[in-house]
Amino acid sequence: MSDQRNLTMPNIDKLERMLMSTGNNYDIPKIRAAYDYASSLHEGQFRVSGEPYISHPIAVAEIVAGLELDTNSICAALLHDTVEDCSEKTDLKEIEKRFGAEVAMLVDGLTKLVTLYVEDKEEAHIENIRKMLLAMSRDVRVIFIKLCDRLHNMRTLDVKPDPKRRQTALETMHVYAPLAHRLGIQKIKQELENLCISYLDPIGYEEVESYIKDKYGESVGFIERVTGQVEEKLREGGIHFELKGRIKSVYSIYRKMYNQNKSFDQIYDFYAMRIIVDTELECYTALGLIHEMFKSVPGRFKDYISTPKPNMYRSLHTTVIGKDGIPFEVQIRTWDMHHVAEYGVAAHWKYKSGEKSREDMDKKLEWISRLVETESDAKDPDEFLNALKTDIFHDETFVFTPKGDVLALPQGATVIDFAYSIHSGVGNSMIGAKINGMIVPIDTAPETGDIVEILTSSSSKGPSRDWLNIVKTSEARTKIRGWFKREKRTENIVAGKAMVDAEFKKWKRPYTETQRNEIVATTGQRIGFMSADDLYNTLGYGGISMSKVSGKLHDEFERTVAAPEPEIRREEMTAEHVKVAQAPKNLKSAGGIVVDGEYGCQVKFAKCCNPLPGDSVVGFVTKGYGISIHKHDCPNYRVMAENPENAGRLVEAHWESNAKESTDMYEAQISVYVFDRLGIVADISVALSEMRVFLLQINTTKSGTDKSVVNLKISCKNVEHYHSIVSKLRSIDGVVDVTRGFS
């Protein structure tokens, strides 16, 4: 491909001219140094198109400059791929040394995740988004540069293979375009949407584009005539203005046709007119003149000046019908409002921004920090993605408090969501709600302009679990779960156990409570929980869904709970049953045991008694798992031995002579009876740690008003090792007794 490459090295002359034309005091030498360093690191690298790779960082920096961001943002744009993608490696320390801590922080936020220890690609993708939002919460310039990076990638996407084009376009449509909208950067949002739909549905895109060209060609006279009439009227009104006639973007019309199932003739705002004036008062004066000239369409007036959108967008919107019977939309705004409409939050991040501007910016971006905080402990990636879709990517509803404050909620959010958006205390003490003075059901979704009043009571018992199925926002859901997590742990554990038992019953195999807790504890450790009760608790308050746990529980269930064993008499037993049978995974699965004089037989150690080297043992023939080894005094074994029908299944067994000297580890179960006191469980854990004993499982249950039983599963070498552990545990203050096995 080398002969197809464009070896002309791009330079930053155009970028420098852009920066100097703004009048801002950019540090040009620093920016040129960043270009030189990036260019040297990317030397010899080419894009798929054949262009030198450095052309991409330069293009991104030019888009960033178009947003009028500061010197450090432009340097970060030039350096954003150097840490990960360069053959000649650099690192953040070197970037910080050359260009400062702020540039290094921005580059770090922009660097893609390289190693993610997650279980599937979907989780990796969601973790990438989560990291991006976290970086945004620290410095919003990260997402500004990331959007510029994605925009240039979309502009040059045609050189990629079709599957890659679709994948990138889908991700852009579902994540980056909505983020640009949420941040109010309409200029980037609209271009991203149009580019995405051209790759995702090229036929539909061409159809809409063709219609626009035909329609516009037919109506050029209409647009010119109407703009002329409006210009004359505004001049008569003494208003200084700029007027632009335009048509809707391809994606805007495409969405209404395909998402809202409208025909071309049903799109009333195909034509649009934008009037930009000097003052807010002139906006309303111009609106009055427009309504005086044309008939307004009922329900199509929106005042985003008095009630701005959360992304700071402010403008007046009205749809009117011209004398030809053709409807068109009119947007009226000031120059400052127009700048915000085009650049959103970025319009407030000027090179010359001071501390006051930064404080204002932080307030405007509280929703990012709130989302990151809300989802920081989410263990379910689907839950996080749903939160994104609800809290960021949905249209908003604007409702009023009784004091006249405006709150923005995702479309479809309920009065419960409204209560929790005010304060968690309001939501937790909520007993009802009023909309426009009328009491309404708590699952009611208010509409834009409604006045919502939350009824509270100090005697309220807190939220209902049913609310989790009603609320729409992650903020409300997390606050409700947080209340149950704090206040109802015992109930949560009971509810979680019931959910697990219901799941276990589907697998139609008997199990003990000990086995259930062992399965849940092991599964919980795989997910990140310290104990079985922690997982029960999280399931109970809804912190993780059963669907995300079920598969892992089933794997452990299959390993722990044996299938029913058909009876096999000794005379029917073959070498295959004894030596070839498949054993489940154990700490010690075979070896160390001599069965009927035979070495190397496939054995498993019974979980009911967990024999250790030094114990007197016996064998019991099972089908599918070889020989089950029990302690000679095991109650379960005695019951089986007393059944005459099992006589042929009992075999002699003993430990190999060197088993007690082996370094192999076995499972042992211990019950520690204690007086309740603060720190008793911690003392037990410390004692085991000091003896270098691995703690495999721990559960605590009450056995009286001031006593408890701490059930431990530990790793143990032999009977002597077990006795030394017991002796150490009995020396702990508050320990009454220690016995083998679970109580």
Disulfide bonds with the S-S distance in Angstrom:
none
